[in-house]
Amino acid sequence: MSIRIKLLLSFTGMLVISLLMFVLSAALFTIAFTGDIRGVRDFYKVHYQLNPLTQQEESIFLELKYMAKNEPDKLLDKQLLADYDFKLRTVRAGLFVRRESNPVFESYTINQPELQHALPAYDLDNNQIRNTFNIGERFYAYAKFDFKYSDGAKGGVFVIRERSPFAELSRRLLPILSILLIGVLVIANMLLYRWLTRSVVKPLNVLRKSAERIKEGDLQFALDLRESGEIGQLNESFESMRQRLQQSVELRLRDEESRKELISNISHDLRTPITTIKGYIEGIRDGVANTPDKMAKYVDTIYTKAVDLDKLVDELFLYSKLDLKQVSFRLEPIDIVSFLDDCIEELRYDLEKQQIDIAWQDKPKTAVPVMADPEQIKRTVLNVIGNSAKYMDKPEKRILLSVRPDTEMAEVEIRDNGPGIPEEAVPYIFERFYRAEPSRNTSTGGSGLGLAIARQIVEGHGGRIGVNSELGSSTSVYFTLRRTTDDKEAANRT
């Protein structure tokens, strides 16, 4: 799940929870108002029997009570009663005074024709001076004091306030619901925070710790890729980066080992002819070559080793340029069949002296045009054939060439009937300075750069090179070149 969706869901959840709380509160108020209203009213009757009036109303009531005890006849003065009623009306209450069964004063605030019948009977002992009553669906709370006028008539003074069960329920429950709502929002926020922390912050912390391990050079670990969304994509990219870095480090270590091996092999291959040259020069200087025949033999050997040394340096220089991509190939269309015919004719004389027969095994009847650098491809063919010639061990020595074209590539195969290559050596045959014969004896092998140079040239042409070998039977080296459709131009080039 993406971070964007998680955030959207979290805030949507908060909104839904808040709305649900308000809806539940509204439903509670509605039920209280339109449902079992009597139960709610009974609950409030108990409360208003004890606390029917506000503090200001209670103060006015006490004044009237004091007046009823000490100067009861003043409660017949309608102007005085109107003044008190005015004070009560400012706080949304009303005054009612009665004498026997007749009203003396009734506030316009109450305005109920059935009010006198709803009021309690006289209780001169005033055992209960606060209570509630109902007129239809309207609910009232009051404080009253019964007394006697100076002529002995019974009287009563009431301070009355209309109450709404719904309004009072709302007023009483609103703080509770507000606190409850805040609590729910806090808990919901904590749960959402925990969810976001576990799904976003925790994976990011893992990435941070992984980055610190990479900074310290530790690449031997793997990230958990079970996450999805942006976090999962970030994990995949980070893991890919770690793997690439690990591969880079491993490649650098292999290159370092290869460099050490290269220096060792170069040192060995250079030291061998130089040692021979030094030995023969010392023999000449010490007078060992004391006859013309010995002198000629010594000089020929020195010359041969110097030529081998020069060839090794040239091959090393060429391989270095190929490896650094500093050799630019001049690709042009050539007929590979005619090109190989020329190579066969060029090598035939030298190979016949070694009693090696070279011929076509499967020669195409038509031209096979390819894109190639003639000079570099010729070097590749000569290197492969020369490598085969060095290891021939059969009485009848043969090297066979074939070309197998397809729609896009042409495959050239050079097969010999030599001793073959051990299976464990096949994967390394194109490595620089590699020899299947570990002693690096120059009498049984060259510098070890010929096939490495061939691979660099073929891959530089966009082809591939490989080897198939049967130990004790034969070895086949093949490489591919990209074809071209310009047959006439290819024929002219050759």
C-alpha positions in Angstrom: 0.0 0.0 0.0 1.4 3.4 -1.0 2.2 6.1 1.6 -0.3 8.4 -0.2 -3.1 5.9 0.3 -2.1 5.3 3.9 -2.2 9.0 4.7 -5.5 9.3 2.9 -7.0 6.4 4.8 -5.6 7.7 8.1 -7.2 11.1 7.7 -10.4 9.7 6.3 -10.5 7.4 9.3 -10.2 10.4 11.7 -12.9 12.2 9.8 -15.2 9.2 9.9 -14.6 8.6 13.6 -15.3 12.2 14.4 -18.5 12.2 12.3 -19.7 9.0 13.9 -19.2 10.5 17.3 -21.2 13.5 16.4 -23.9 11.3 14.8 -24.1 9.2 17.9 -24.3 12.3 20.0 -27.1 13.7 17.8 -28.9 10.3 17.9 -28.7 10.3 21.7 -30.1 13.8 21.9 -32.9 12.9 19.4 -33.8 9.7 21.4 -33.9 11.8 24.6 -36.1 14.3 22.9 -38.5 12.2 20.9 -38.1 8.7 22.4 -38.8 7.7 26.0 -39.0 11.3 27.2 -40.8 10.4 30.4 -37.8 8.5 31.7 -35.6 11.5 31.0 -38.1 13.8 32.6 -38.3 11.7 35.7 -34.5 11.8 36.0 -34.6 15.6 35.9 -37.5 15.8 38.3 -35.3 14.4 41.0 -32.6 16.9 40.2 -34.9 20.0 40.0 -36.7 19.0 43.2 -33.4 19.8 44.9 -32.1 22.6 42.6 -35.1 24.2 40.8 -33.8 27.7 40.5 -30.6 29.5 39.5 -28.6 31.5 42.0 -30.2 34.8 41.0 -33.7 33.3 41.0 -33.0 31.8 44.4 -32.0 35.2 45.8 -35.3 36.8 44.7 -37.2 33.8 46.1 -35.6 34.3 49.5 -36.6 38.0 49.5 -40.2 37.0 48.8 -40.1 34.3 51.4 -38.8 36.8 54.0 -41.6 39.2 53.0 -44.2 36.5 53.3 -43.0 35.7 56.8 -42.8 39.2 58.1 -45.1 41.4 55.9 -47.4 39.1 54.1 -49.9 41.8 53.0 -47.2 43.4 50.8 -47.7 40.4 48.5 -51.1 41.9 47.6 -49.4 44.9 46.1 -49.5 44.2 42.4 -47.0 46.9 41.5 -44.4 45.4 43.9 -45.1 42.0 42.5 -44.7 43.3 39.0 -41.3 44.7 39.9 -40.2 41.3 41.3 -41.6 39.6 38.2 -39.6 41.9 36.0 -36.4 40.9 37.8 -37.4 37.2 37.3 -38.3 37.7 33.7 -34.8 39.0 33.0 -33.5 35.5 34.0 -36.4 33.8 32.2 -38.4 32.9 35.3 -41.8 34.0 36.5 -43.8 34.9 39.6 -47.1 33.5 40.8 -48.9 34.6 44.0 -52.2 33.1 45.1 -54.7 33.8 47.9 -56.9 30.9 48.9 -58.1 29.6 45.5 -57.7 32.8 43.6 -54.5 34.1 41.8 -53.3 37.4 43.0 -50.5 37.7 40.4 -49.5 35.6 37.4 -46.4 36.3 35.3 -46.7 36.6 31.6 -43.6 34.5 31.3 -45.6 31.4 32.3 -48.8 32.0 30.4 -50.5 28.7 31.3 -54.3 28.7 31.9 -54.0 25.4 33.8 -51.2 26.6 36.0 -53.3 27.0 39.2 -54.6 23.5 38.9 -51.1 22.1 38.4 -49.7 23.7 41.5 -49.6 21.7 44.8 -52.1 22.2 47.6 -51.3 24.4 50.5 -48.8 23.2 53.0 -48.4 25.7 55.7 -45.8 23.6 57.3 -43.7 24.0 54.1 -42.4 20.5 54.3 -41.5 20.6 50.6 -40.8 24.0 49.2 -39.0 22.8 45.9 -40.4 20.5 43.4 -41.5 20.1 39.7 -44.8 19.7 37.9 -46.0 19.1 34.3 -48.6 20.8 32.2 -49.0 18.6 29.1 -45.5 18.1 27.6 -44.1 21.2 29.4 -41.9 20.7 32.4 -41.5 23.2 35.2 -39.4 23.5 38.4 -40.4 25.8 41.2 -39.7 27.1 44.7 -42.7 28.0 46.8 -43.6 29.3 50.3 -47.1 29.0 51.8 -48.1 31.5 54.5 -51.1 33.3 56.0 -52.1 36.9 55.4 -52.9 39.2 58.3 -56.6 38.4 58.1 -55.9 34.6 58.3 -56.4 33.8 54.6 -54.0 31.2 53.2 -51.5 32.4 50.6 -48.6 31.1 48.5 -45.8 32.6 46.6 -44.1 30.7 43.7 -41.0 31.4 41.7 -41.4 29.2 38.6 -39.0 28.3 35.8 -39.7 26.3 32.7 -37.2 23.5 32.0 -36.5 21.6 28.8 -35.4 18.0 29.4 -33.7 18.0 26.0 -31.8 21.2 26.6 -30.8 20.2 30.1 -29.7 16.8 28.9 -27.6 18.4 26.2 -26.2 20.9 28.7 -25.3 18.1 31.2 -24.0 15.6 28.6 -22.1 18.0 26.4 -19.0 18.2 28.6 -19.0 14.4 29.0 -19.5 13.8 25.2 -16.8 16.4 24.5 -14.3 14.7 26.8 -15.3 11.4 25.3 -14.9 12.7 21.8 -11.4 14.1 22.6 -10.4 10.8 24.2 -11.6 8.9 21.1 -9.7 11.3 18.8 -6.5 11.0 20.9 -6.7 7.2 21.0 -7.5 7.0 17.2 -4.6 9.3 16.6 -2.3 7.1 18.6 -3.4 4.0 16.8 -3.0 5.7 13.4 0.4 7.0 14.4 1.4 3.5 15.4 0.1 2.2 12.1 2.0 4.8 10.1 5.1 4.3 12.2 5.1 0.5 11.7 4.4 0.8 8.0 6.5 3.8 7.0 8.9 5.0 9.7 10.1 1.5 10.7 11.1 0.5 7.1 12.8 3.9 6.6 14.8 3.3 9.8 15.8 -0.1 8.4 17.0 1.7 5.2 18.9 4.2 7.3 20.7 1.5 9.2 21.4 -0.3 6.0 22.9 2.8 4.5 25.1 3.2 7.6 26.3 -0.4 7.1 27.1 0.3 3.5 28.9 3.4 4.6 31.0 1.3 6.9 31.8 -1.1 4.0 29.5 -3.9 5.1 27.6 -5.3 2.0 27.1 -8.8 3.2 23.4 -8.5 4.0 20.0 -8.5 2.2 17.0 -6.2 2.6 13.5 -7.6 3.4 11.6 -7.1 0.1 8.1 -8.0 1.4 6.9 -4.4 1.6 4.8 -3.0 -1.2 4.0 0.4 -2.6 6.6 3.2 -2.5 8.4 1.6 0.4 8.7 -1.6 -1.4 10.0 0.1 -4.6 12.5 2.0 -2.4 13.6 -1.2 -0.8 14.0 -2.9 -4.2 16.0 0.1 -5.6 18.2 0.1 -2.4 18.7 -3.6 -2.6 19.6 -3.4 -6.3 22.1 -0.6 -5.4 23.6 -2.8 -2.6 23.9 -5.7 -5.0 25.6 -3.5 -7.7 27.9 -2.1 -5.1 28.7 -5.6 -3.9 29.3 -6.8 -7.4 31.5 -3.7 -8.0 33.5 -4.5 -4.9 33.9 -8.2 -5.9 34.8 -7.2 -9.4 37.4 -4.8 -8.0 38.8 -7.5 -5.9 38.9 -9.9 -8.8 40.5 -7.2 -10.9 43.1 -6.7 -8.2 43.8 -10.5 -8.1 43.9 -10.5 -11.9 46.3 -7.5 -11.9 48.6 -9.3 -9.5 48.4 -12.5 -11.6 48.9 -10.4 -14.8 52.0 -8.8 -13.3 53.3 -12.2 -12.2 52.6 -13.8 -15.7 54.2 -10.8 -17.5 57.2 -11.0 -15.2 57.5 -14.8 -15.9 57.1 -14.5 -19.6 59.5 -11.6 -19.9 62.0 -13.1 -17.5 62.3 -16.4 -19.5 63.6 -14.9 -22.8 65.7 -12.3 -21.0 67.3 -15.0 -18.9 68.1 -17.0 -22.0 69.5 -14.0 -23.8 71.6 -13.1 -20.7 72.9 -16.7 -20.5 73.9 -16.9 -24.1 75.5 -13.4 -24.0 77.5 -14.4 -20.9 78.6 -17.6 -22.8 79.8 -15.5 -25.7 81.6 -13.1 -23.3 83.2 -16.0 -21.4 84.4 -17.6 -24.6 82.2 -20.6 -24.5 81.2 -20.0 -28.1 84.7 -20.6 -29.3 83.9 -21.9 -32.8 82.0 -20.3 -35.6 79.2 -22.9 -35.4 78.7 -22.3 -31.7 78.8 -18.5 -32.2 76.2 -18.8 -35.0 74.0 -21.0 -32.7 74.3 -18.6 -29.8 73.5 -15.6 -32.0 70.5 -17.3 -33.6 69.1 -18.3 -30.2 69.6 -14.7 -28.9 67.8 -13.4 -32.0 64.9 -15.9 -31.7 64.4 -15.0 -28.0 64.5 -11.2 -28.9 61.9 -11.8 -31.6 59.7 -13.7 -29.1 60.2 -10.9 -26.6 59.3 -8.3 -29.1 56.2 -10.3 -30.1 55.1 -10.7 -26.5 55.4 -6.9 -26.0 53.4 -6.2 -29.1 50.7 -8.7 -28.1 50.6 -7.2 -24.6 50.3 -3.7 -25.9 47.6 -4.7 -28.4 45.6 -6.5 -25.6 45.9 -3.5 -23.3 44.5 -1.2 -26.0 41.7 -3.6 -26.8 40.9 -4.0 -23.1 40.8 -0.2 -22.7 38.6 0.2 -25.8 41.3 2.3 -27.5 41.3 0.3 -30.8 38.8 1.7 -33.3 37.5 -1.0 -35.7 37.2 0.0 -39.4 34.1 -2.1 -40.2 33.4 -2.7 -43.9 31.5 -5.3 -45.8 33.6 -8.3 -46.8 32.9 -11.8 -48.1 34.0 -14.0 -45.3 34.3 -17.1 -47.6 36.8 -15.4 -49.9 38.5 -13.8 -46.9 39.1 -17.2 -45.3 40.4 -18.6 -48.6 43.1 -15.9 -48.6 44.0 -16.8 -45.0 44.3 -20.5 -45.9 46.6 -19.8 -48.8 48.7 -17.5 -46.6 49.1 -20.2 -43.9 49.3 -23.3 -46.1 53.1 -23.2 -46.7 54.0 -22.7 -43.0 51.5 -25.4 -41.9 52.8 -27.9 -44.5 56.2 -27.6 -43.0 54.6 -28.7 -39.7 52.8 -31.5 -41.6 49.4 -29.9 -40.8 46.7 -30.1 -43.5 44.3 -27.1 -43.6 41.1 -27.2 -45.7 37.4 -26.4 -45.8 35.0 -28.7 -44.0 31.8 -27.0 -45.0 32.3 -24.2 -47.6 29.3 -22.2 -48.6 28.7 -22.1 -52.4 27.8 -18.4 -52.4 29.3 -15.3 -50.8 28.6 -14.6 -47.2 29.0 -10.9 -46.7 29.7 -9.7 -43.1 30.7 -6.4 -41.5 34.3 -6.6 -40.2 37.7 -5.0 -39.9 39.8 -7.2 -42.2 43.1 -6.6 -40.4 41.7 -7.5 -37.0 39.6 -10.5 -38.1 42.7 -11.8 -39.9 44.6 -11.5 -36.6 41.8 -13.4 -34.9 41.9 -16.3 -37.5 45.7 -16.5 -37.3 45.7 -16.5 -33.5 43.2 -19.4 -33.4 44.9 -21.4 -36.1 48.3 -20.8 -34.6 47.0 -21.9 -31.2 45.7 -25.1 -32.7 49.0 -25.8 -34.5 51.0 -25.6 -31.3 49.2 -28.5 -29.6 48.8 -31.0 -32.5 49.7 -34.5 -31.4 48.2 -36.8 -34.0 50.1 -38.5 -36.8 47.7 -36.9 -39.3 47.2 -33.3 -38.3 44.2 -31.5 -39.7 42.6 -28.1 -39.3 39.1 -27.7 -40.9 37.2 -24.4 -41.5 33.5 -23.9 -42.0 31.1 -21.0 -42.3 27.4 -21.3 -41.3 25.4 -18.2 -42.1 21.9 -17.3 -40.9 19.7 -14.3 -41.4 21.6 -11.9 -39.0 25.0 -13.6 -38.1 27.6 -15.8 -39.8 29.4 -18.3 -37.6 33.0 -19.2 -38.4 34.3 -22.5 -37.0 37.9 -23.6 -36.8 38.3 -27.3 -35.8 41.4 -29.3 -35.2 42.1 -32.9 -34.2 44.5 -32.1 -31.4 44.5 -33.4 -27.8 41.5 -31.3 -26.7 41.1 -29.2 -23.6 40.3 -30.5 -20.1 36.8 -29.7 -19.1 37.8 -27.7 -16.1 40.0 -25.4 -18.3 37.3 -24.6 -21.0 35.7 -21.7 -19.1 39.1 -19.9 -18.8 40.5 -20.5 -22.2 39.9 -16.9 -23.3 41.3 -15.4 -20.2 44.6 -13.4 -20.6 47.8 -15.3 -19.9 45.8 -18.5 -19.2 47.3 -21.8 -20.3 45.9 -25.2 -19.7 49.4 -26.4 -19.2 50.3 -24.7 -15.9 54.1 -24.7 -16.2 53.9 -22.0 -18.8 56.6 -23.8 -20.9 57.0 -21.8 -24.1 57.8 -24.9 -26.0 54.3 -26.1 -25.6 52.5 -22.8 -25.8 52.6 -19.1 -26.5 52.2 -16.1 -24.4 48.6 -16.9 -23.4 47.3 -13.7 -25.0 46.3 -15.0 -28.5 42.8 -16.2 -27.6 42.3 -13.3 -25.2 43.0 -10.9 -28.1 40.7 -12.9 -30.4 37.8 -12.6 -27.9 38.4 -8.8 -27.5 38.3 -8.4 -31.3 35.2 -10.5 -31.9 33.3 -8.8 -29.0 34.4 -5.5 -30.4 32.7 -6.5 -33.7 29.4 -7.2 -31.7 29.8 -11.0 -32.0 30.6 -13.8 -29.6 33.3 -16.4 -29.4 33.3 -19.8 -27.8 35.0 -23.2 -27.7 33.8 -26.8 -27.8 36.3 -29.5 -27.0 36.4 -33.3 -26.6 39.4 -34.4 -24.6 41.8 -36.5 -26.6 39.8 -36.0 -29.8 39.3 -32.4 -31.1 38.9 -28.7 -30.3 36.5 -26.4 -32.1 36.7 -22.6 -31.7 33.9 -20.6 -33.2 33.0 -16.9 -33.5 30.2 -14.9 -35.1 30.1 -11.8 -37.2 27.2 -9.6 -38.2 26.0 -10.1 -41.7 25.4 -7.4 -44.4 23.2 -7.6 -47.5 25.6 -5.7 -49.8 26.9 -8.8 -51.7 28.5 -6.9 -54.6 30.4 -4.5 -52.5 31.6 -7.3 -50.2 32.9 -9.3 -53.2 34.8 -6.2 -54.5 36.4 -5.6 -51.1 37.9 -9.1 -51.1 
